[in-house]
Amino acid sequence: MDRKSLEKDLARNEDRFVREWKELLRFPSISAERAHRKDCDACAGWLVRHLAGMGFKARLLKSAGKPVVFAERRGRAGRPVVLFYGHYDVQPVDPVSAWISPPFEPTLRTGRLYARGASDNKGQVFYVFKALETLIRHHALDVTVKVVLEGEEESSGPGMETALRDHAGLLKADVLVVADVDAVSLDTPAIVMGLRGILGLTAMLTGSDHDLHSGSHGGAAPNPATAIARLIATLHHPDGRIAVKGYYDDVRKPSARERRLAGAGQPSSATYVKEAGVSPVGGEQGLTLAERIGFRPTIDINGIHSGYGGAKSKTIIPFEAMVKITSRLVAGQDPKRCRAAIVRHLKAHTPRGLKLEISEGGAGAAAFRAELDSPIIKIAKAVLDEVSGGRTVFRWHGASVPIVPALARVSGAAPILAGFGLEDDHIHAPNESFSLAQFRLGYLYAGLLLSRL
């Protein structure tokens, strides 16, 4: 179908599309909270029925966690197989008092639909569904389409990993379409050419088996709180470079072309300050913002806990101190190797008289980077240029969608990551929303892309 036909069908059916979208948003499918297990199951069942009503053969795949939704509709022989990935689970809603309208009562205000999951990821999933429905209804979908939706993306559950292991044959495809990403703005869509990987761990330093009086023992007993500060300070050089031995050995450097295109897709320092509330002066010095976010690994301290934090003072030497650490990885780095390197570094720099324990966090997930000259990327850019007026940029994102590299490997598919999320959506925060304008752009993009593959 062409753009004009898609727009005409959207105009006729948009009210119904929004009503159905609201039905999906009413499920409090919070995967991180046990109390909502039945809600997650109910949401997955609704999706199966909805996909079946669109003309798909749909079912639930059993897993070690929340059910995985799988659906397939066969296209013409010889045409590509497209695998669409998304997730139906959502973040918790706390603090509920900060919501203007209840998080699971979808409310349309000034052209935006407010609800938990309105953007992440139910809104972006649903515009793809409605584009598929339109193409099917007009006998214009020639490609085979497979849909896989997990229910634990927001809580790092085992469901999707089970599906990759037990149902690899079902997931084989030529093209992997993911819409769980952002645009720069309404008129500047982005193709995400890279995502960083991630790993995490918790380190605990322990001295005595109880807090000690700082008068009696200050100057004699080693202080875990002081030691944890010194220990984590050893992870970086003064210029921001990671000091862990061998951490950069396997880093795949960007080409000059990737570096240039990444710079065009990154916000200015002023825009960054406006969005983040702080200047972008962290990380390795001497590199651009685009390089630091998209092409360089990080080791970040997510939290430090030790001793007393209440009113007035408590004169103790705390008996333990804990730090939460994550690392964002880039193309070329192996998560297991990187985790082992961090652990070796921490052990080598543990102060005398204290015991170090490492817990939590497995090997993590690898980074993903697509090839600029991929024919699939060229098709996606042409479609996005058409719906935006030719303003598409390329981004190497600093965040992680851990399942994407594994799903691309198991499916054998070439990934396309493009979506229409915006900073204004406030995902993971109170008053999450997704505008009808974003929905329309996503619908046009999905419809045109599926028509041209």
LODRENFI-713195 format. One line per 8 residues: number of its first residue (from 1); their letters; for each residue x, z, y of C-alpha. Coordinates in Angstrom, 2 decimals. Each point is the difference from the previous one (the first is absolute). Example, Ala and Ser with C-alpha at 12.3 -4.5 7.8 and 13.67 -1.06 7.14 Angstrom:
1) as) 12.30,7.80,-4.50  1.37,-0.66,3.44
// end
This chain:
1) mdrkslek) 0.00,0.00,0.00  1.10,-0.58,3.58  -0.02,2.56,2.79  -3.24,-1.21,1.57  -1.90,0.29,-3.30  1.38,3.48,-0.63  -0.95,1.15,3.49  -3.52,-1.42,-0.39
9) dlarnedr) -0.51,1.86,-3.29  1.38,3.22,1.48  -2.44,-0.20,2.93  -2.94,-0.33,-2.42  1.11,2.83,-2.29  1.93,2.46,2.15  -2.80,2.59,0.20  -0.23,0.09,-3.79
17) fvrewkel) 3.79,0.11,-0.35  0.14,3.05,2.28  -2.83,1.75,-1.90  1.85,-0.49,-3.28  3.26,1.11,1.59  -1.73,3.20,1.10  -1.20,0.59,-3.59  3.61,-0.10,-1.18
25) lrfpsisa) 1.15,2.31,2.80  -2.57,2.67,-0.90  1.90,0.87,-3.19  2.34,2.95,0.75  2.61,-1.42,-2.37  2.77,2.47,0.91  2.46,-0.32,-2.85  2.12,3.00,0.99
33) erahrkdc) -2.86,2.50,-0.41  -1.32,0.93,-3.45  -3.45,0.71,1.41  -0.38,-3.73,0.69  0.85,-1.32,-3.47  -3.63,-0.97,-0.65  -0.18,-1.68,3.41  3.04,-2.11,-0.87
41) dacagwlv) -1.60,-0.96,-3.32  -3.26,-0.88,1.75  1.83,-2.12,2.57  1.84,-1.89,-2.73  -3.30,-0.63,-1.80  -1.59,-1.33,3.20  2.90,-2.41,0.47  -0.37,-1.31,-3.56
49) rhlagmgf) -3.70,-0.66,0.54  0.61,-1.60,3.38  2.69,-2.34,-1.35  -2.23,-0.90,-2.94  -2.76,-0.87,2.45  2.41,-2.33,1.78  0.70,-1.93,-3.21  2.99,1.83,-1.44
57) karllksa) 0.47,1.44,-3.48  0.75,3.57,1.02  0.84,3.20,-1.83  1.87,3.27,0.22  3.42,0.38,-1.58  0.61,3.43,-1.51  3.09,1.72,1.33  1.83,3.31,0.05
65) gkpvvfae) -1.64,0.64,3.38  -2.90,-1.45,1.99  -1.54,-3.19,-1.43  1.45,-3.35,1.06  -2.50,-2.71,0.96  0.78,-3.42,-1.46  -1.96,-3.22,0.51  0.63,-3.67,-0.65
73) rrgragrp) -1.65,-3.29,0.85  1.41,-3.14,-1.57  0.69,-3.02,2.18  0.78,-3.60,-0.80  2.70,-0.75,-2.57  3.39,-0.59,1.54  -0.76,1.94,3.17  1.99,3.15,0.95
81) vvlfyghy) -0.92,3.49,-1.15  -0.38,2.45,2.88  0.25,3.76,-0.54  -1.50,2.13,2.79  1.12,3.64,0.19  -1.62,2.84,1.95  -1.07,3.61,-0.40  -3.37,1.74,0.19
89) dvqpvdpv) 1.20,3.56,0.46  0.30,1.61,3.43  1.86,2.80,1.74  -1.44,3.52,0.43  -2.03,0.46,3.20  1.35,3.29,1.41  -0.51,1.12,2.69  -3.69,-0.88,-0.31
97) sawisppf) -0.71,1.60,3.39  2.00,-2.76,1.70  -2.33,-2.75,-1.22  -2.54,-1.25,2.56  -2.32,-1.13,-2.82  0.12,1.17,-3.65  2.84,-1.74,-1.88  -2.23,-1.34,-2.79
105) eptlrtgr) -2.94,-1.02,2.15  1.23,-3.39,1.33  -0.85,-0.34,3.67  0.29,-3.11,2.16  1.14,0.75,3.56  1.18,-2.55,2.58  0.76,-2.62,-2.62  1.90,2.31,-2.34
113) lyargasd) -1.21,1.46,-3.30  1.09,3.65,-0.30  0.48,1.62,-3.42  2.78,1.19,-2.25  1.32,-3.13,-1.73  -1.52,-2.35,2.58  3.43,-1.57,0.39  2.17,1.48,-2.75
121) nkgqvfyv) -0.78,-1.69,-2.28  -3.73,-0.62,-0.51  -0.41,-2.07,3.16  2.88,-2.31,-0.87  -1.14,-0.26,-3.61  -3.54,-0.80,1.04  0.73,-2.91,2.32  1.86,-1.63,-2.89
129) fkaletli) -3.02,0.62,-2.25  -2.36,-1.60,2.49  2.27,-3.02,0.44  0.06,-0.38,-3.79  -3.78,0.33,-0.15  -0.42,-2.73,2.63  2.33,-2.40,-1.80  -1.73,0.61,-3.33
137) rhhaldvt) -3.44,-0.48,1.50  1.06,-3.36,1.45  1.80,-1.09,-3.21  3.23,-0.11,1.98  2.22,2.38,-2.02  2.25,-2.08,-2.24  2.73,2.55,-0.73  -0.27,2.69,-2.65
145) vkvvlege) -0.30,3.39,1.68  0.84,3.35,-1.55  -0.79,3.24,1.83  1.73,3.30,-0.74  -0.92,3.12,1.97  1.59,3.37,-0.64  -1.43,3.41,0.74  3.14,2.04,0.65
153) eessgpgm) 2.07,-1.85,2.60  -0.46,2.86,2.45  1.02,2.70,-2.48  2.74,-1.72,-2.05  -1.96,0.42,-3.24  0.88,-1.65,-3.32  -3.01,-2.34,-0.29  1.58,-3.22,1.24
161) etalrdha) 3.24,0.62,-1.88  -2.10,0.28,-3.17  -1.69,-3.32,0.78  3.36,-1.70,0.54  1.22,1.29,-3.35  -3.11,-0.48,-2.13  -1.59,-3.07,1.57  2.95,-2.10,1.14
169) gllkadvl) -1.48,-3.14,-1.54  -3.17,0.28,2.09  2.02,0.09,3.20  2.01,-3.21,-0.42  -0.38,-2.19,3.07  1.68,-2.49,2.31  -0.80,1.62,3.35  -0.38,3.69,0.87
177) vvadvdav) -2.17,0.66,3.08  0.21,3.42,1.67  -1.93,0.88,3.17  0.95,3.69,0.23  2.24,-0.63,3.04  -0.23,-0.36,3.77  -0.01,-2.65,2.70  1.86,0.44,3.29
185) sldtpaiv) -3.22,-0.51,1.96  -3.30,-1.88,-0.29  1.61,-3.24,1.18  3.38,0.56,-1.70  -0.27,0.17,-3.78  3.04,0.76,-2.11  1.31,-0.95,-3.40  1.83,2.94,-1.51
193) mglrgilg) 3.17,-1.42,-1.52  1.42,3.30,-1.13  -0.94,3.57,-0.83  2.42,2.86,-0.46  0.09,1.91,-3.25  -0.18,3.77,-0.23  1.26,3.01,-1.92  -0.39,3.70,0.57
201) ltamltgs) 1.26,3.39,-1.11  -0.10,3.71,0.84  3.19,2.05,0.30  0.01,3.81,-0.20  2.90,2.28,0.91  -0.18,3.55,-1.40  2.21,3.01,0.65  -1.22,3.49,-0.91
209) dhdlhsgs) -3.24,0.54,-1.92  -1.57,1.58,3.10  0.29,-0.01,3.80  2.92,2.09,1.27  0.24,2.19,3.11  1.95,-1.98,2.59  1.64,3.16,1.36  1.32,1.19,-3.35
217) hggaapnp) 0.89,-3.45,-1.35  0.51,-2.28,3.01  3.59,-1.26,-0.10  0.31,0.62,-3.73  -2.85,-1.68,-1.87  -0.32,-3.80,0.24  -3.11,-1.01,1.95  -2.07,-2.72,-1.74
225) ataiarli) -1.77,-0.93,3.26  3.29,-0.65,1.78  1.39,-1.71,-3.08  -2.94,-2.40,-0.38  0.47,-1.10,3.62  3.69,-0.66,-0.61  -0.72,-1.72,-3.31  -2.50,-2.49,1.38
233) atlhhpdg) 2.26,-0.66,3.00  2.56,-1.42,-2.43  -2.40,-2.82,-0.97  0.75,-1.97,3.19  2.98,-0.88,2.15  -0.27,0.73,3.75  -0.87,-3.66,0.68  -3.03,0.21,-2.30
241) riavkgyy) 1.53,-1.78,-3.00  -0.74,1.49,-3.42  3.02,1.98,-1.23  -0.91,-0.03,-3.71  2.82,-1.74,-1.87  -0.90,-3.53,-1.13  -3.46,-0.01,1.58  0.50,-3.34,1.72
249) ddvrkpsa) 1.86,-1.70,-2.86  -2.95,-2.07,-1.25  -1.84,-0.52,3.28  -1.01,-3.66,0.40  0.74,-0.92,3.60  -2.46,-2.16,1.97  0.85,-3.57,0.82  0.38,-1.01,3.64
257) rerrlaga) -3.40,-1.71,-0.24  -1.68,3.09,-1.46  1.56,2.15,2.72  -1.23,-2.34,2.73  -3.54,-0.24,-1.37  -0.20,3.75,-0.59  0.91,0.64,3.63  -2.89,-2.18,1.16
265) gqpssaty) -2.44,1.99,-2.12  1.07,3.49,1.10  -1.51,1.88,2.98  1.99,0.56,3.17  1.41,3.44,0.68  -2.75,0.59,2.56  -2.71,-0.94,-2.52  1.62,2.24,-2.61
273) vkeagvsp) 0.00,2.94,2.43  -3.66,-0.63,0.79  -0.96,-0.06,-3.70  2.32,2.69,-1.38  0.40,2.28,3.03  3.79,0.05,-0.36  2.88,-2.37,0.76  1.39,-2.07,-2.94
281) vggeqglt) 3.50,1.50,0.21  0.32,1.32,-3.58  1.82,-1.50,-2.94  3.23,-1.99,0.01  1.37,-0.67,3.44  0.97,-3.53,1.01  -2.83,-1.68,-1.94  -3.26,-1.43,1.31
289) laerigfr) -3.31,1.71,-0.64  -1.01,-2.82,-2.36  3.21,0.41,-2.04  -0.32,3.78,-0.21  -3.62,-0.14,-1.17  0.05,-3.07,-2.22  3.48,-0.46,-1.44  1.76,3.37,-0.13
297) ptidingi) -0.60,2.98,-2.29  -0.80,3.45,1.33  0.23,3.55,-1.24  -2.62,2.13,1.75  -0.61,3.73,0.06  -3.76,0.49,-0.41  -0.06,3.77,0.19  2.19,3.12,-0.03
305) hsgyggak) -1.31,3.41,-1.02  1.79,3.35,-0.08  -0.41,3.61,0.98  -2.37,1.50,2.54  -2.11,-1.97,2.48  -2.51,2.54,1.23  -0.38,1.95,3.21  2.94,1.85,1.59
313) sktiipfe) 3.00,0.42,-2.32  0.86,0.95,-3.55  3.68,0.69,-0.44  0.74,-1.52,-3.37  2.33,-2.35,-1.78  -2.54,-2.08,-1.96  0.69,-0.26,-3.69  -0.86,-3.70,-0.21
321) amvkitsr) -0.39,-3.18,2.07  -1.68,-3.27,-0.91  0.18,-3.53,1.36  -2.20,-3.03,-0.75  1.90,-3.30,0.09  -1.12,-3.61,-0.27  2.01,-3.19,0.20  -1.31,-3.44,0.96
329) lvagqdpk) 1.86,-2.66,-1.95  0.70,-3.66,0.76  0.49,-3.14,-2.06  2.84,0.31,-2.50  -0.14,3.77,-0.41  -0.91,1.54,-3.34  -2.20,3.12,0.41  1.52,1.83,-2.99
337) rcraaivr) 3.54,-0.63,1.22  -0.84,1.10,3.53  -1.69,3.20,-1.14  2.98,0.85,-2.18  2.34,-0.61,2.96  -1.97,2.39,2.22  -0.03,2.68,-2.71  3.77,-0.35,-0.50
345) hlkahtpr) 0.53,0.32,3.74  -2.14,3.12,0.28  1.77,1.63,-2.95  3.42,-0.84,1.41  -0.88,1.54,3.38  -1.83,3.13,-1.21  1.52,3.04,1.77  1.76,2.63,-2.06
353) glkleise) -2.05,2.90,-1.33  -3.31,-1.90,-0.11  -1.83,-1.77,-2.81  -1.45,-3.50,0.49  -3.07,-1.18,-1.90  -1.43,-3.53,0.24  -3.65,-0.57,-0.90  -2.91,-2.39,0.48
361) ggagaaaf) 0.11,-3.69,0.67  0.90,-2.54,-2.65  2.03,-3.14,0.48  -2.51,-1.40,2.49  -0.70,-3.66,0.72  2.24,-2.91,0.90  -0.16,-2.02,3.19  -1.60,-3.43,0.25
369) raeldspi) 1.19,-3.04,1.94  -1.58,-3.48,-0.06  1.73,-3.32,0.58  -0.64,-1.68,3.34  -0.05,-3.49,-1.48  -2.57,0.77,-2.69  -2.74,-2.69,-0.03  -2.61,2.76,-0.26
377) ikiakavl) 1.31,1.65,3.16  -0.19,-3.32,1.84  -3.67,-0.43,-0.99  -0.82,3.54,1.10  1.72,-0.48,3.35  -1.90,-3.27,0.64  -3.30,1.78,-0.70  0.85,2.98,2.20
385) devsggrt) 1.15,-2.32,2.79  -3.37,-1.74,-0.20  -2.06,3.18,0.30  2.23,1.49,2.73  1.00,-3.00,2.07  3.52,-0.29,-1.39  1.37,3.47,0.70  0.94,1.20,-3.50
393) vfrwhgas) 3.15,2.09,-0.27  2.09,1.15,-2.96  0.58,3.70,-0.58  2.30,1.94,-2.27  -1.99,3.20,-0.21  1.60,3.42,-0.18  -2.80,1.49,-2.08  -0.53,-0.18,-3.76
401) vpivpala) -2.80,-1.31,-2.21  1.67,1.19,-3.20  -2.08,-2.03,-2.45  0.70,-3.41,1.61  3.50,-0.63,-1.44  -1.12,1.11,-3.47  -3.22,-2.02,0.17  1.89,-3.10,1.13
409) rvsgaapi) 2.46,0.43,-2.88  -2.64,0.57,-2.70  -2.34,-2.75,1.25  2.79,-2.50,0.66  -1.80,-0.86,3.26  1.37,-0.92,3.42  -1.26,2.64,2.46  -1.79,-0.59,3.31
417) lagfgled) -0.40,3.16,2.09  -2.17,-0.52,3.06  -2.83,2.11,1.39  -1.79,0.94,3.17  0.47,3.75,0.27  0.87,1.27,3.49  1.40,3.19,1.51  -3.45,0.57,1.54
425) dhihapne) -1.48,0.39,-3.50  1.42,3.56,-0.28  0.41,-0.22,-3.76  0.65,3.36,-1.73  -1.31,1.72,3.16  -3.43,1.08,1.24  -2.27,-2.75,1.34  1.49,-2.80,-2.08
433) sfslaqfr) -1.61,-3.32,0.84  0.19,-3.77,-0.41  -1.44,-2.42,2.53  -2.38,-2.83,-0.76  2.51,-2.27,1.76  2.68,1.00,-2.54  -2.47,-0.51,-2.86  -0.84,-3.52,1.23
441) lgylyagl) 3.65,-0.99,0.30  0.76,1.37,-3.47  -2.99,-1.86,-1.45  1.15,-3.31,1.56  3.59,0.53,-1.14  -1.02,0.80,-3.58  -2.50,-2.86,-0.20  2.43,-2.61,1.36
449) llsrl) 2.92,1.28,-2.08  -1.97,-0.10,-3.25  -1.25,-3.48,0.89  3.51,-1.37,0.52  2.03,1.53,-2.78
// end
